[in-house]
Amino acid sequence: MPLWWTMNVHANEFLYENSLSTVEIIKKIETPIDKLQAFTNILKNSDESDKTNLTIYIGDSVGNLLCLLEADIGIVIASSSSLRKIVTHFGVSFVPLFSALIKKQK
């Protein structure tokens, strides 16, 4: 395992004026389809021969569901009841992140 990791983060960005955030967000990606297209493009541009890299998607709503399912690891923060209902309908379950890490280490 390398001593350093390379991480590429893709997200909407904050707007800055004179090196200070205006707290406004530049929304490049808004709809679930925008998110899936952007995530799919990222996956296409990744090195598929290197299976040591994992894709991780972090989301909090039904609008993130397609990308959460597409990723190697989907992390749901502050999940909504509607998201839980939909994923349960399709046989997907949530595992608390801490418990999942403990199981992975054993």
N, C-alpha and C positions, 0 to 999 in steps of 0.2 A: 504494500500500500504506500502511495507517495506521501511525502511529508507535507505537501501542499495540494490544494484542490483548486480546480478552475470552476468557477460558477458563472453562468450567464443568466442575468435577470432581465425579464421583459415585463414591462408594466406601463400603465399610464404614468405621466410625469407631472411634477409640480412646476408651476410657472414661477420664474425668478425675476426679480428686478434688483439690480445692484447687489448681487450675491445674496439677497434675502428672498425667502419664499413669500409669495403673495397669498398663499394658502389655496390658490385656485389650481385646478387640475386640468392639464391638457388631455382631453379624452380622445385618444386615438382609437381605442377599442371599446365599444359600448354594448352591442347586442350579443346574444349567445352565438350567433353565426359569425360575427366579427371575431369573437374570442376563439372559436373553433378553427376558423381560417388562419388566424395568426399562429395558433398553437401547431396546427398541421404544417404550416410553412417552416416553423422552427424545427419540427421533427424531420422534415424533408432535408433541411440544410445541415442536420447533425451527421456525425460520422457513424453510420450504421454498423461498420465493422468493429467498432469499439463498444463491446457489450458491457464494459465496466461502468459506463455512464448511465445514470437513471434520469428519467424525466419526472419532474415533480410539479404538480399544479396545486395552487392554494386558492380556495374559493369559499364563498359563504352563502350561496343561494342556488336556486334552481337554474338560474342563468349561467352558472358555471358547470352544470352537470356533465355536459358533453365532454368538456376538457378534463374534468375530474376522472371520468371513465377512461379517457384516452391515455392518460398519463400512467407511468409505471407506479407512481405513488400519488394518490390524491389526498390532499389534506383539507378537511372542512373545518372552518373556524366559525363559531357561533351559528351552528346549523339551525335552519328554520324547520318548523313542523312540516311545511309543504315539501321541503327537500327530503326529509325523512320518509314521508308517505310515498313519494315517487320512487326513491331508491329501494324501499322495501317491496313495492309492487314488482320491481324488476329483479328481485332476489339479491340485491346488493346490501351489505350490512356495514355499519360503522364500527370501528374498533378504536377505543380511546388511544391516542397517540402514545402515551406513556406505557400502557400495557403492551402495545404492539412493539415498542422498542425493547422491552424486557423479554418478550418471546423471541425476538430476533437474536438477542444476545445469547440465549440459552442453547 
